[in-house]
Amino acid sequence: MRDIIFFPFRLIYTTYFITLYFLGLSIGFLGTVLLGVLMGKKAHMRIFRFYKIWIKTFFSISGVRMKVYGKEIRDNYPPCIIVSNHSTNMDLITAPHMLPLGTKPLAKKELLKIPILGYQFRVMSVVVDRKSKESRAQSMLKLKETLNSGIHIFIYPEGTRNRTSAPLKEFYDGAFKIAVEAQKPILPAITVNARHVWPMGRWYVKPGLIKGIYLPAIDTKGLTDNDIPALKQKVFEIMEACIKEHDLMFKHSYNG
């Protein structure tokens, strides 16, 4: 009965939200193309500022808000490996909103083949090629150069969106291997309530507050490849605990 009563309101709001969402993504892409053509790869910072402006506008008129906690943690760390959970389509706007300006996501070379998005990855990301030992070595050199130039690297250690009912999917080694080889800290940046606002596999969106939470960084100085499994597990447990504590979806689930 409750669903029948709320159906018209959910339909109207979801239509409004989705229209704004894809309009915003289209504006973001056009801005990327324009600035990319005019400035090439040097356009990264200006494109990121442009993204943040339209995303802030989106949050102010969409009925969904986002508040970032722990900015003082984020702003007090030198270039590092920022890792986050990957759960919904909202990540396309929540991640740029909470990340510091000097950040580039890690992108596999295969992503460059995706129409439209491939161009954005080319301009905004550090692209890695893992086909051969030589290309992996070149990619690592490029990552180290990026970090040493003052730019953070952003990675989703789950690899793809988490479509399970668990707080996190199993992590891949990549982010932690990069952090150990570059001897840079791991900085967890968790997004909570996104799946509550836009549930996976559901047709509707609900107004609400999404939180971005920065946790204290984990140092990797002195660690070697042998320490990667323990480092990965430590970060997984810290992030999972934060999601269970703060995310409405999991608070309901775990508290019955």
C-alpha positions as CSV (number, residue, x, y, z in Angstrom):
1,M,0.0,0.0,0.0
2,R,2.8,2.4,0.9
3,D,4.5,1.8,-2.4
4,I,1.3,2.5,-4.3
5,I,0.9,5.8,-2.5
6,F,4.5,7.0,-3.0
7,F,4.8,5.7,-6.6
8,P,3.7,9.0,-8.4
9,F,6.1,11.0,-6.3
10,R,9.0,8.6,-6.8
11,L,8.3,8.6,-10.5
12,I,8.2,12.4,-10.8
13,Y,11.3,12.9,-8.6
14,T,13.3,10.1,-10.3
15,T,12.5,11.5,-13.8
16,Y,13.7,14.9,-12.6
17,F,16.8,13.6,-11.0
18,I,17.9,11.4,-13.9
19,T,17.3,14.2,-16.4
20,L,19.5,16.5,-14.3
21,Y,22.1,13.7,-13.9
22,F,22.6,13.0,-17.6
23,L,22.3,16.6,-18.5
24,G,25.1,17.3,-16.1
25,L,27.3,14.5,-17.5
26,S,26.7,15.8,-21.0
27,I,27.8,19.3,-19.9
28,G,30.8,17.8,-18.2
29,F,31.8,15.9,-21.3
30,L,31.4,19.0,-23.6
31,G,33.5,21.0,-21.2
32,T,36.2,18.3,-21.2
33,V,36.3,18.2,-25.0
34,L,36.4,22.0,-25.3
35,L,39.2,22.5,-22.7
36,G,41.0,19.4,-23.9
37,V,41.1,20.6,-27.5
38,L,42.2,24.0,-26.4
39,M,44.8,23.0,-23.8
40,G,45.5,19.3,-24.3
41,K,46.6,17.3,-21.2
42,K,47.5,20.6,-19.5
43,A,43.7,21.2,-19.2
44,H,43.5,18.7,-16.3
45,M,43.2,21.2,-13.4
46,R,40.8,23.5,-15.2
47,I,38.6,20.6,-16.3
48,F,38.5,19.3,-12.7
49,R,37.5,22.8,-11.4
50,F,34.8,22.9,-14.1
51,Y,33.5,19.5,-13.0
52,K,33.4,20.6,-9.4
53,I,31.3,23.7,-10.3
54,W,28.7,21.8,-12.1
55,I,28.6,19.0,-9.6
56,K,28.1,21.5,-6.8
57,T,25.3,23.0,-8.8
58,F,23.8,19.6,-9.3
59,F,23.8,18.8,-5.6
60,S,22.2,22.2,-4.8
61,I,19.1,21.6,-7.1
62,S,18.7,17.8,-7.3
63,G,17.4,17.0,-3.9
64,V,20.5,14.9,-3.1
65,R,23.2,16.6,-1.1
66,M,26.8,15.5,-0.3
67,K,28.9,16.5,2.7
68,V,32.6,15.6,2.9
69,Y,34.1,14.8,6.3
70,G,37.8,14.7,7.1
71,K,38.9,17.4,4.6
72,E,41.7,18.3,7.1
73,I,43.1,14.7,6.7
74,R,42.9,15.0,2.9
75,D,44.5,18.4,2.7
76,N,47.4,17.6,5.1
77,Y,48.8,14.7,3.1
78,P,51.4,14.9,0.3
79,P,50.6,13.1,-2.9
80,C,49.3,9.6,-2.1
81,I,47.1,6.7,-3.4
82,I,43.5,7.5,-2.6
83,V,41.2,4.4,-2.6
84,S,37.4,4.4,-2.4
85,N,34.5,2.0,-2.5
86,H,32.7,1.7,-5.9
87,S,29.0,1.0,-5.6
88,T,26.6,3.0,-7.8
89,N,26.3,5.3,-10.9
90,M,26.5,8.2,-8.4
91,D,30.3,7.6,-8.2
92,L,30.7,9.5,-11.4
93,I,29.8,12.7,-9.5
94,T,30.5,11.9,-5.8
95,A,34.2,11.0,-6.5
96,P,35.1,14.3,-8.3
97,H,33.2,16.2,-5.7
98,M,35.2,14.9,-2.8
99,L,38.6,14.5,-4.4
100,P,41.3,17.2,-4.1
101,L,41.9,19.2,-7.3
102,G,45.4,17.6,-7.8
103,T,44.1,14.1,-8.5
104,K,44.1,11.8,-11.4
105,P,42.2,8.5,-11.5
106,L,44.0,5.3,-12.7
107,A,42.5,4.0,-16.0
108,K,43.3,0.8,-17.9
109,K,44.3,1.3,-21.5
110,E,41.2,-0.7,-22.6
111,L,38.9,2.1,-21.3
112,L,40.2,4.4,-24.0
113,K,38.2,2.4,-26.5
114,I,34.8,3.3,-24.8
115,P,33.0,5.9,-26.9
116,I,32.9,9.4,-25.4
117,L,34.1,8.3,-21.9
118,G,37.4,7.1,-23.6
119,Y,38.3,10.7,-24.4
120,Q,37.7,11.8,-20.9
121,F,39.9,9.0,-19.5
122,R,42.6,10.0,-22.0
123,V,42.6,13.7,-20.8
124,M,41.9,13.3,-17.1
125,S,43.6,10.0,-16.1
126,V,46.9,8.2,-15.8
127,V,46.5,5.4,-18.3
128,V,48.2,2.1,-17.6
129,D,49.0,-0.8,-19.9
130,R,49.4,-4.2,-18.2
131,K,49.8,-6.3,-21.3
132,S,53.6,-7.0,-20.9
133,K,56.3,-6.7,-18.3
134,E,57.8,-3.8,-20.3
135,S,54.5,-1.9,-20.5
136,R,53.8,-2.5,-16.8
137,A,57.3,-1.1,-15.9
138,Q,56.6,2.0,-18.1
139,S,53.2,2.5,-16.5
140,M,54.8,2.3,-13.0
141,L,57.4,4.9,-14.0
142,K,54.5,7.2,-15.3
143,L,52.7,6.7,-12.0
144,K,55.7,7.6,-9.9
145,E,56.3,10.7,-12.1
146,T,52.7,11.8,-11.5
147,L,53.0,11.3,-7.8
148,N,56.3,13.1,-7.6
149,S,54.8,16.1,-9.6
150,G,52.3,16.7,-6.7
151,I,49.3,14.8,-8.0
152,H,47.3,12.2,-6.1
153,I,46.4,8.9,-7.8
154,F,42.7,7.7,-7.3
155,I,41.9,4.0,-7.6
156,Y,38.8,1.8,-6.9
157,P,40.5,-1.3,-5.4
158,E,37.3,-3.3,-6.0
159,G,37.9,-2.9,-9.8
160,T,34.3,-2.6,-10.8
161,R,31.0,-1.6,-9.1
162,N,30.0,-3.6,-6.2
163,R,26.7,-5.3,-7.2
164,T,26.6,-7.6,-4.2
165,S,24.8,-7.1,-0.9
166,A,28.1,-6.8,1.0
167,P,29.7,-3.5,2.0
168,L,32.7,-4.2,-0.2
169,K,33.9,-6.6,-2.9
170,E,37.3,-8.3,-2.6
171,F,40.1,-5.9,-3.4
172,Y,42.7,-6.3,-6.2
173,D,46.4,-5.9,-5.4
174,G,47.0,-3.0,-7.9
175,A,46.5,0.0,-5.6
176,F,48.6,-1.5,-2.9
177,K,51.3,-2.6,-5.2
178,I,51.6,0.9,-6.5
179,A,51.6,2.4,-3.0
180,V,54.4,0.0,-1.9
181,E,56.5,0.4,-5.0
182,A,56.2,4.2,-4.9
183,Q,56.5,4.3,-1.1
184,K,53.4,6.5,-0.8
185,P,50.6,6.4,1.8
186,I,47.2,4.8,1.2
187,L,44.4,7.3,1.9
188,P,40.9,5.7,2.3
189,A,38.0,7.9,1.0
190,I,34.7,6.2,1.7
191,T,31.3,7.2,0.2
192,V,28.3,6.2,2.2
193,N,24.5,6.3,1.6
194,A,24.9,6.4,-2.2
195,R,23.2,3.0,-2.5
196,H,20.5,4.2,-0.2
197,V,19.8,7.2,-2.4
198,W,20.1,5.2,-5.7
199,P,19.7,1.5,-5.0
200,M,21.4,-0.9,-7.4
201,G,18.8,-2.7,-9.5
202,R,16.0,-0.4,-8.6
203,W,14.3,2.1,-10.9
204,Y,13.9,4.9,-8.5
205,V,16.1,7.5,-6.8
206,K,15.4,9.0,-3.3
207,P,16.4,12.5,-2.0
208,G,19.0,12.2,0.8
209,L,22.4,13.0,2.1
210,I,25.5,11.2,0.8
211,K,28.6,11.4,2.9
212,G,32.2,11.3,1.8
213,I,34.5,10.3,4.7
214,Y,38.3,10.5,4.7
215,L,40.0,8.2,7.2
216,P,43.6,8.5,8.4
217,A,46.2,7.4,5.8
218,I,48.2,4.2,6.1
219,D,51.9,4.6,5.7
220,T,53.8,2.2,3.4
221,K,57.4,3.3,4.0
222,G,59.7,0.3,4.3
223,L,57.0,-2.1,3.1
224,T,57.8,-4.6,0.3
225,D,55.7,-6.8,-2.0
226,N,55.6,-9.4,0.8
227,D,53.6,-6.9,2.9
228,I,50.9,-6.3,0.2
229,P,48.4,-9.0,1.4
230,A,48.5,-7.7,4.9
231,L,48.2,-4.1,3.8
232,K,45.3,-4.8,1.5
233,Q,43.5,-6.7,4.3
234,K,44.1,-3.8,6.8
235,V,42.6,-1.2,4.4
236,F,39.7,-3.5,3.5
237,E,38.8,-4.0,7.2
238,I,39.1,-0.2,8.0
239,M,36.9,0.7,5.0
240,E,34.3,-2.0,5.7
241,A,34.0,-1.0,9.3
242,C,33.4,2.6,8.3
243,I,30.7,1.6,5.8
244,K,28.9,-0.6,8.4
245,E,29.0,2.2,10.9
246,H,27.8,5.1,8.7
247,D,25.8,3.8,5.7
248,L,22.1,3.6,6.2
249,M,21.7,0.6,4.0
250,F,24.0,-1.5,6.1
251,K,23.0,-0.1,9.4
252,H,19.5,-1.3,8.6
253,S,20.8,-4.6,7.3
254,Y,23.1,-5.4,10.2
255,N,20.7,-4.1,12.9
256,G,17.8,-6.0,11.5
